[in-house]
Each structure stands twice: as structure tokens, then as C-alpha cells.
């Protein structure tokens, strides 16, 4: 026995010599620097010029980009918590919103000057991208110097736009399905000084517009949305092409022209609109669509339409992973490249036909709104696979399977790790079979599983230093990852991550001068197996784990989700009745920053009211049941009062967990 024990210990020592040392007690490697964190989380790739890491290892936010002024995100979160604003919290930086509008307009201005384009650019923000009142009001205010307008895709969004847009010269693009009331409301808004352009997206909207124009005696500005044969790529590639949801095919466009001509309204047709999808990652796709759309535009002009506007729609992408490639979560072009190609293509098409160039319009919502918000949330706890603790050798009378698996564990080498892995899997499967037939005790099965996972950890440590990972071992990293439980709902705060596997940058906002030694996946608060995040940005495609730091006792650990300012808020749902998060609007000042608005997150009373529960009725029901329990001697008065106290407090409280 002593010989066997000595041999096993020698083998284990030899194995340890092949594996780089781990930090003691979860303490970081001393050689880790903030530059390592910058590279790991790719913050320069997706965050420039707004996000960086300071010498203290905290994320810094520069809301005005390279125009100066920054703040420490961790310090800001701490200050917000001192104001009784609990996590999760959505922080909107209004200066970033202003900067994005200015950059987009500056790029088009530069392109117009470069190509001596005689027209102008008039961008619009699609309200569907983020309908929150304070944000839309900021957009209108920041857009005034550029005559930046709004796009409405529904009747409620039209109502928002009409009441909010107060910018002479700004355009109001009216998209989406329309009924007579929608059309008449848009037309009547001309009397208020608006410049609405009603975009015909279905052929049956043409007689609707003609009828409304005659009844109101208003000559509207009309547009047509064309179904291009040029298709987009990625998840929204179906936005164009023959099977597109919106738009008119070429025969339908000609039919609309004929109907308008017959009604003596062809001069009202002034705009061509197209949309090839959101988040276009390849500039070549945009160029192809532009070429086709420009030909339709000039042909409509020659048919007698008084064309003067070309709306290139949305699609201007965001580099979520910082790779600057045509990967679906990235883009292989800059805003300036985009503006140059739009201006050049339109210029060339119009010059070839000796036509005046149109006013250029884009609906670049994602590119404007994504950067302006950061969602900060805390980690509540962690769950790890067994096998982290030191493994003691089995006793001589232990089950043979246990002794054989221990020998396998102590004999892992660079040369045999793949063979050892398959042996370990076989031993684990045999143990489960023996347990199911009553030949292995629960305690013995637990020891087998601890040994199995310990063996896998040894193999994984070797794999991390290999250039090539065998196919059958590719999932080992994910299988051994810790689960970090985060204080939010994926369905409420990042629904696209659940619904369409959208990638968002996620990283710690502090401790970035320490090495993140844990590989983790994230699980939210909902009781749903889909409430998790298991795909993260990486230079090479997508990684299945995120590198995070070990949790420290009595010390909060904060993560930030970035580039989520477009679509996520309005598309979030109340799964498990987790409501809207706390939201603050931050504006930079010469003295630091100013909190412009605080929008409190939903209370439990509010989310329960959404599903038709009245809080007073609920409290009364609990009171009556408490009284019955008191009469039956099942509860004391003190217990009944404590129950009611907790019940009422919860109803008036945030739907997320408190770590106070």
C-alpha cells in the first residue's frame, strides 16, 4: 500500500510541474496589467472613443469622445447607490447621444464636400429603436443644429413624433402600416409646420392617400418603399428581396405611379425609400443595394415623379465585438466609409442622367443609440463543478472503480490527455450504471463524480496551452465553467441575447488590474432555463465562457453590459414579473457630471397591476388568511404582523434583489 501511495504522489507531483501555477486563494497574478484586460475584453475595439480602463482598473466613460471629459464608472455606480438607487441600473449618457448625431452628420458633410455633392443630408432617428421619452426629447434637442428628424413606424410612434419634433426643416418619415386616421393625421401635421413624408409600403395605401388628400385639400409629400432584389445579410437579410414584409415590387411601384398620375398627384411622389436590414456587416452589400435603388430613383424621375429625396433606410452597423470584420456582430467599414459610398453612388447615378441630386436621408437608429447606455448589475453568487478541492487517494478497501479512476487522475500528461479523458468518461458512466442497480452507494458515486471533474480540470489546464483542441474536447471549457448568478432578467434587459443570440460586450467595471482567473457563464434571476448568457464576444468568432474574477466575501462584484441602447428596453418583457430597471441620465458639466433625470424602476405593485392584480386586494387576502390562522392557532400575532409587514414592503419595492 505504501508503495502504491508513493507512486501516485510522485505522478501527481510530475503532473503539477507541467501545469502553470494557479493564484493562491483566488489572489490575482502580479504580472496582470490593465493592458491585459484591454486586450481580453477588447474594449478598444468596440468602446473607442467612449470607454477605456484607468490605472485603478476601473472602466472610464468619456461621453464626449475625444472632445474631453470623463468619469469613473465604478465611482458613479457607488454614488448612485448612495442615492438609494439599487442595481441593476441603466445609465444613459446623453452626451454620447449628442456625439453620435454629430459624428454621423459630420461624416456626411465631409462626403458631400469630397464629391462636390450639391444636395444635403437630413438624417432621421427611427423611434422604434428606443421610444423612451427623455431619450427622444434629447435626440430632438441635439438634432436641431442638423435639422435631424424622426421616423415613425406605427401610429403611436407618429403621435410621439408629432408632439416632440420641434425643429423647422427636419423631416418626419411616416412608415409602417397605415389606416385612414394615420394618413390624415400625418397630412394635417403640415398645418403645424411639420414636413411629413408618407411612405407607401402597401399598394392599397395609394387610394387611401388619394382619398385623404381630396377630402382635406392637402397635397402630401409621398414616397414609395421599394423591394430590392439586392438582399441583406445576417439575421435581417429577409428585410429585402421578394419575400420582404414591407415595400412594393417594381410592378407595384409602376401601378402606384399610374394611380397617382390618374389622380393628378404624381408630383406628390418625391421620395424613394429602401431598407435591406439592420446591422449590415459588409459594405459590399450596402453598395449593391445603393446601385439598384439609385436606378429606380432616376427611372421614377424620368416617369414624371417630382423626385427630391432618397431614403437609404437603416442598416448602418455597430462593431459589437471590435473585430472590424464582416462577422454578424461586427462591421468591416466606418461611418465615413458608409457616408462616402452613399454620396458617391447617388452622385454617379444622377450625373449619368443629368438629374439634380436628392436630399439624402438615413434611418441609422442602431448606430446612434447603441453606445449611449450602460447596464450595470451585480453578481449574487456562484456555482462551481465539483473537483476544486484537493483529492485524497482512496483507501485500499474502496471500490475498484474509484481506485482505477484515481490512478487515471494522477496519470494525466500532455501526451495522453485525450485518452485519459475517454477513460474518465467511461468510468463515470460505469459508476452511474452501478449506482442505478444498487452496486454503488451515494457516497461512492459522489466521490467518483468529484474525481471525474477533477480529472477534467487537469486535462483542461493542459488544453489551454495547446494550439489545437481535439473536437471531442472542445466543450470541456464550457462544461467546467462556473455559473455566476446575476441580478437581472435577460428577458427584460437584453432580450436579443435570448431571442436571436445577439452578442453584447460584457465585462467587469472594476478590478481590471487583476487577472480574471475564473471561466464562467451567466445565469439570470428568472426561473427559466433560457435565462442565461453563454456566448460572449471574442476576436475569434464567439467564446462560450467569460473570464471573470473570483468573488470576494462582503465585496460586491459589478459587471457592465455595453452597446445595448438600441431596441433592448422596449422589447424587454416581464418574464417572472421582473420589471423595468432603475434608469438615470448623466450629463457632463465643467465640474464633473449632473444627473438630469432619474426614472425609478418598476415596483412589484406596478408589475402586478400589468397582469390585473390590485395590491390592496392582495394585502386584504393575506390579512384575512392571517386572521384565520390566528384563530386556529397556526400563527402568532407577531408572526402574522411580520408576514404582513414583509408582504407590504415587497409590494412597494424594486422587483430585483437587494444585496443590502
N, C-alpha and C positions, 0 to 999 in steps of 0.2 A: 504493500500500500504506500509506504513512504517513497519508494522508487517512482511509482506512478505519479504521486503528488509532485515530486521534484521535477519530473519530466514535463508535466503540464505547466508548472510555474515557469520553467525555462522557455517553453514555447510561447507562453503569454508575454514574457519579457522581450523575446525576439520580435514578436508582433508589434509591441508598443514602440520598438525602436524604428519601425518602418512608417509610423504614423506621426504626423506633426503634432506637437503638444497642444492640448486644449487649454484655454484660460482657466485658472484656478478659481473655483467657487463663482463662476459666472463673471469674473472680472475681465475687462477688455484687454486685448493685446496692446502693449505700449507703443507699437510701431504704427498703429492705425492713425490716419490723419483725416482731416475734413476733405482733402483731395480724393482719398479713397471713397468716401461717402458720395462725393460729387459724381465720381465715375460709376459707382454701384447703382445709384438711383437715377442717373442720367439727367440730373436737374438742369444742367446747362443746355442739354438738347431740347427739352420740352419747356423749360421755365424761363429762358432768356427772353426779354431783359428784366423780367419781373421777380424771379425767385432765385435765391442763392443761399449759401451757407456761410455764417460768420465764424470768427475764430473761436467762439464759445461753443460751437457745434449746434447752433440753432438756425432754423430757416429764417432768412431775411426776405422781406417783401419790399420791392421798390415800385409802388403803384404808378409812378410817373415814368417808369422805364429808365432810360439813360438821361432823363432830364433832372435827376436828383431827388433826394429824399427817400428814406427807407425806415422800416421799423422791424423789430424783432417779433416774429410771430408767436413764439412761446411766451414772451413777456406780455404780449397783447392778450393772449388767451387767459393768462393768470389774472390780468387786470379785469377782464370781462367776468371771470368767475367771482372776483371780489365784489362785483356789482350784482351778484345774485343771478347770473345768467349761467345755467348749467349746460353741460355737454350732453349730446352733440350740439354744436353751434355752427351755423353757416355765416361766414364772414364775407361780406361783399365790399370790394374796394372800388368805389365809384371812380377814382382817378384812373384805374386800369380801363374801365369802360370808356372814359373820355379819350385815353391814349389810343385805344383800338380804333375808335372812329377817326381820330386824326391821322393815324398811320394809313388806314385804308384810303382816305381821301388824298393824302399826300402822295401815295403810290400812283393813284390815277392821275393826279395833277402832273406828276413827273412824266408819266407815259404820254399824256396829252401834249406836253411840251416837246417831248422827244420826237414824236411823229407829226408835229405841227397839226394836230387834230383840231379842227375848227369848232367842234362841239364841246359839250360839258359833261361832267359826271354828276348824277344825282342819286346817291345810294338810298336804300330804304331798309329798315330793320323789320324782319318778319316777326310779328307779335307772338306767333305760335312758339317761338324759340324760348321765350320767357315772358310771361304775361304779368309778372309781379308789378304792382303799381309804382313803387318807388323806383324800380329799375327802368320802367318805360318812361316815367317822368324825367329821370336823369338822361336817358337817351335823347329825348326831345330837346332838353336844355343843351346838352353837349353838341347836338347836331345842328343847332341854329346857325353857327358860322358857315356851315357847309350846305345849308338847305337840305339837310338829311331828313328823309321822311319815314313813313311806316307802311308796312304791308299787312293787310288783314286777310285771313283765310277762312273766316266764318262771320256770321252776323254778330255774335258777342264781341269778337275782336274788332269789327268795324265800329261798334259803339265805343270801345276803348279808344280807338284811334281818333274818332271824331271829337271826343271830349278832351283828348290830351294833346293832339297835334296843334300847335300854335306857332307856325313857322311859315310865313309867306314865301312862296316859291317851292316849298317842299312838296313832294308827291305823295299821294295816298293810293297805293296799288290795291285794288279790290279783287282778290282771288277767291277760290272755293266755290261750292255750290251756292246758287242764288235763287231766292224766290222774289216775287214782285216787291215785297216790302224792302228787302235788301237793296234791290236795284234803285227803287225810288228814294230810299234814304241816302244812298251814295250820290245820286243826281242832285238832290236838294241841298246836299252839303256844299255844292258850288256857290249857293247863295250866301254861305258863311265865309267864303274866301278860300275854301279848300280846293285842291286840284286832284279830284278823284279820277282814276283811270279804271274803268270797269273791264276786266279781262274776261273774255268769253271762253269758257272752258268746256261747255257742252253746246251742241248745236241748238238745242231747244231754248237756250238763253237768248238767242238772237231775236225771235219775235217778242220775247218778254221786254227786252231793252227798247225795241221799236215802239211797242205799246206805251211804255212808261214815258218815253221821250215825247210822244204825241200828246199824252194826257197832261204832262207837266209843262210842255212847251220849253223843254231844256235840251240843248244839244250836248250830249255827253261826249267825253273822250273815251274811246273804246280801244281795246286791244284784243288780240287772239293769242291763245296759247297753242303752240304747235307741238304735235307729237313727232319728235325727231326719230329718224331711223338710227342715228348715232346713239349708242347706248352707253350708260354709265358703267361703273364697275363697283364691286363691293356689295354691301348689303342693300344699297338703294339703287342698284343698277336698273331695276324694273321701273324706276320713275320715268324713264323714256322708252321709246320703242312702241311697237304696235299694241302691246298689252298694257300700256301705261294707264293709270287710273284717270288722269286728267288730260285735257288737251284735245285738239282737233287734228285729225289726219288731213293730208293735203286735199283730198276731195271735199272734206267737210269745210276746210278753210275757204275753198272756192265757192261752196254753197253759201257760206256766211257772207262772202263778198257780194254775191248776186242778190241776196236778200236785202243787204244794206243799200246796194245800188238801186234796187227797185223802190226802196223807201226813201230815196234821196238822202241817205245818211252815210254814203261811202266816205265822205270827207271826215266823218267822226272816227273812222278807223285809223289810228295813228301809232299804235304800238304793237310790236311783236314780242311775245314772251316765250321762253322755253326753260325747261328745268331738267337736268339729266341726273339728278340725285344729290344727296347730301354726302359730305366728306369724300370728295373726289380726290383720290390719292395720286393720280397720274396726270400730268399736264397735257399729255398727248390726247387724252380723252376729251378734255376741255377744248383743245384746238379743233378736233374733228367736229364736235358739236357746233362750235362757232362758225366753222366753214359752211355747214349745212344751213344754219339759221340765217346767216348773212345772205345767202342766195334766196331764201324765202322772203327775207325783208325787201331786197331790191326788186324781186318779182312783184310783190304786193304794191310797191311804189309805182311800177310800170302799169299795173292794172287800174290805177287811178286813186288808190288809197292815199290819204294825206299823211304818209308815214313820217314820224319825227322822234320816236322813242324805240330803243331796243333794250329789253329787259333780259339779261343773261341768267336770271334766277339765282339760286343758291349753288352750293357745291364747293365753295372755297374751303379747303380742308384745314384741319388742326393737326399738328405733329404731336400726337399723344405720347409716343414712345421715344421721340427725339432722334430717330434714326435717319430722317430726311430721305426716305425711300418711298417706293410706291406700294408698300405694305399698307393694309387697310387701316391701320391705326397710325398712319404717318402721311406724309406727302412729299413728293420729290420736286417741289417748287416753292418759291417765296411769294408773298403778296405782290411784290414788284413784278416778278415773272408773270403772274396772273394778269395784272393790270396791263402790262406790255402786250401780251398776246390778245387780250380783248380789244384794245385800241387798234393794234396793227391790223388785225383781221377785218374789223369793221371798216377801217380806213381803206384798205385794199379793195374790198368788195364795192364800196360806194364809188371810189375813184374809177373803177373799171366801167361803171355805168354812168359816170358824170352826174351822180346824185349827191345832194347835200348829206352830210353825215348826221346821224341821230344823236339825241341825248342818250347817254349810256346809263343804265340802271343795273344795279346788282342787289340781290337779297341775301347778303352774306351774314346771316344770323349767328351761325356757329363760330365764325372767325371773330365776331365782335364780342359775343357774350361769354364764351367759354372760360377765359382767363380770369374774369373779374371776381369769381367766388372761390373760397376755400372752405371745405367742410372739415372741421376738426372734431375728433372723437377720441375717447379713451378706451383702453383695453381693460376689461373687467377681470379676466383670469385666463388661465391656460390649461390645456390638457395635453399630456405627452404620452407617447407609446411606452410600454414597459421596457426595461432593459437598460435604463440610465444608471442605476446603482451598480456598485461592484458586484460581480458574480462569484459566489463561493463555489468551490468544487463540490459535486455531490458526494455523499457518503458511500462507503463500499456496499451497503445494503440498499442503495437507491435503485429505482427501476433501471433496467438495462438501457432503455430508450433515453433516459435522462443522462446517463453516463456517456453514451455514444454521442449525443448532441453536444455535451460539454467538450468532448475531445474535438469535435468538429469546430466548435467555437475557438478553441485555443490553437487551431492549426490554419487559420486564415492567413494567406500570403498574397503578394501581388501576382504570383504565378497561378494560384489555384482558386481565386475568389469566386469565379463563375461556377466551378464545380462544387465548391463548398456551399454556395447559395442553393443550388438544386438539392444537395443533400439535406440542408436545413429545412427546406420546404417539405421534403419527403418525411423527415422526422416529425414535423409539426402535423402533417396530415395523418400520419400513423397515430400520433397521440390523440387527436380528435376522434379517430375511429375507435381506439381502445377505450377512451372515456365513454363514448356513446354505448359501448357494450358492457360497461361496468368493470373494465380491467385496469382502469387508471383513476385514481382519486382526483377530486377537485384541486387539492393542494399540489399534486404531482402535475396536473395539467397546467396550473398556473406557473410552476417552475419551468416547464417546457416552453411555454409561450414567452416567458422572460428571457430564457436562453436564446430562443429563436430571434427575438427582436434585438438582443444584444449582438448576436451574430450578424444580423443585417446591418447594424450600425458600424461594426468593424469593416464590413465589406464596403459600405458607403464612404467611409473615410478614405479608403484606398481609391475608390472610383473618382472622388473629387479631384484627384491628382493625375487622372488619366486623360489622354487626349480623345480617346474613343470609349464610349459606353455601349456595351452589347445591348441589343434590342430587349432581351428578356430582363435586363436590369434597369431600364430607363425609368420605370415607375417607382424605383426604390426611394428616391429622394422625397417624392410626394407621400409615399406610404409611411415614411418615418417622420414626416413633418409634424411639428407641434400645431395645435389648434389654439389660436388666440381669439377669445370671445370679445367682440367689440360692441360698444354701446350705441348701436344704431340699427336701423332696418334697411337692408339692401333694397327692399321693395319700395320704400318711401324715398330714400335719398340717392340711390343710384340704380334706378330700375333698368337702365340699358345694360348694366353689367349682368343682370339676371336674364333679361329678355333676349338680348342679341349678342352677348359676350363682348360688349364694348369694353375696351381697355382704358383705364384711367390711371395716371400716376398716383401711387400711394406710397407714402414714406413717413418715417418719424419726423417730428418737427423739432426735436431736441436730441441730445446725446449722440450727435453725429460726429463727435470727435472720439467716439468709442466704436470698437468693432462690433457689428451685429452678428453674434455667433449662432443665433437660432434660425432655423429654416421653418417657416410657418405658413399655414393657410388661415384665412379669417372666417369666423362664423358670427352671424348677427344675433339679435335678440329674439327673432321670430321662431315660432315652433314649426318651421318648415325646412325640409331637407335641402331646398334650393336657396335658403338664406345663407349663402356663403360666397366667398371670393377665392377662387383657386387658379386664376390666371392673372399674371402680372406682366408689366412691360419689361422688355429685355432687348438688348442690341440684336440678339439672335432670335428672331421670331418671338415666342411667348414662353415665359417660365411658369412652372406650376407651384413654386414656393416663393415667399418673400423673405428676405433677410431682415430680421428684427433683433432687438436686444433682449436679453433675459430681463424679466420683471424684477423689480426691487421691492422689498417689503415697505409698505407705508409711503411709497413714492409713485405718483401717477405716471402713466406712460401714454403720451399723446401721439396720434397719427393724423396725417392730413391727406385728404383726397383733393386733387387739383384738377383743373380744366373741366370741371363739372357744371359750369354756369349755363350751359345750353340744354334745354329740354328736360333735365332731370327733375327739377322742382315740380313742374306742372304734371308730369307723367307719373309721379310717385303715387302710391296707393296706401290704403290704411290696413294692410295685412296685419293681423293680430292687434289692430287698433293702435298702432304706433303712428302718431300724427306728425304734423309739420314740426321742424326743429326750430329752436331759437335762431333768430337772424339779426345781425347788426350790419349797419352801413358805415364804413370808415372812410373819412376824407382827410387827406394830408393837409397840414397847416404849417406855417413857419415855425411854430412852437412844437410840432410833433404831429399829432393826429386829433381828429374830432369825431365823436360818434354822432353821425347825423340822424340815424333812425334806429330804433330797437323794435323789432317785431317779435313778440313773445310766441313761443311755440304752443301748439295745442295742449290744452289740459285734457284730463280724462273725461270731464263733463262735456267738453266740446266734441271730442271724437265719438262719445256715446250718443250725443244728440244727432250726429250724422246718420246713425242707424236707428233713429227713432226711440231712444231711451231718454226719459226725463229723470234728471238727477234727484229731484225731490221725491219722486215716486220710488226710486231705488232706495233712498235713505229710509223712507217710511216703511218699505217692505222689510228691511233689516231690523228696524226698531220693533215692529210687531213680532217678528220671529224671536228677537231677543227677549221680549216680554213673555212669550210662551215658554221659552227655555228657562226663564227665571222661575215661572210658576211650577215648572216640572222639576226644578232643582238641578238642571243640567248646566247652569252657568251662574256665576256670582254677579252681583251688581257691578263690582269693579271690572270684571272681565267683559261684561256687556258694554260698559262705558268705554273701555279701551278699544273694543271692536268697532263701536260707532265712531269713536274718535279717529281711528285709522281709516275707516271707510270714507268719512267726510274729507279728511285730509287728502286721501288719494284722489278723490274726485276733483279736487281743486289743484292738483299737482300735475307737473310735466309727465308725459306718457313714457319717458325714458327713465333709466335707473339713475339713482343718485348715489354717488360714492362718498358722500359726507360722513 
